[in-house]
Amino acid sequence: MPPFALPLALPLAYLLGSVPFAVLVSRAMGLPDPRSFGSGNPGATNVMRTGSRIAAALTLLGDASKGALAVLLGRLAGFETDALALCGVAAFIGHVSSVFLGFRGGKGVATAAGVLLALEPGLGAAVVAVWLLAFRLTRISAVGAIAAGLATPPLAWLLLGDSLASVALTAMAVILLLRHHGNVRQLLAQHRAGAR
């Protein structure tokens, strides 16, 4: 692998992750810009608030695919696991801080899932299973995302060992959790109100 390959791949992965599928799909389908209503978040959950399941599904697929594609293109370039993880995290950062949206973006759940599934299918499947279980129990999407974010670091270290990939995926999980800080505060407030 040429020494310049990874430094070139990382900004390209970031640009790929920056593609705002929520905005593009909504515009193509004549729906309002997802940044203008609900949570203001350009992601599948907010697009679902328009009532269009097709638009939400296309957004989810696009956001997950760009995370997976960043990893798969790195694999085609001959990158090892550590470099693949860095490419995936670069795409994830592109999603949450998109150059095309003034360095704003979504919360990164679908893109992170795409990264994990493409990098290590067993890890990705385990994290998605945690998300599904938490969502099924609570019917709250944010709870599923938070549970998946908390589960990612220990599962990554368990399956990938003490590696740069595990460090990169832990950083991705921390960013994802920080992106949900508003949801955490809201859930805690609801819990305190319910306990009175």
KAMOSUL-V924482 format. One record per helix or strand of 2 or more residues. SS is the DSSP state (helix for helix, strand for strand). FROM is the first residue (numbers start at 1). TO is the last residue. Records with the same first field share a line. If there is no record, write none. Layout:
# KAMOSUL-V924482
SS: FROM-TO ; FROM-TO
This chain:
# KAMOSUL-V924482
helix: 5-18 ; 21-28 ; 34-36 ; 44-48 ; 53-76 ; 81-96 ; 99-101 ; 109-119 ; 121-138 ; 141-160 ; 164-179 ; 181-195
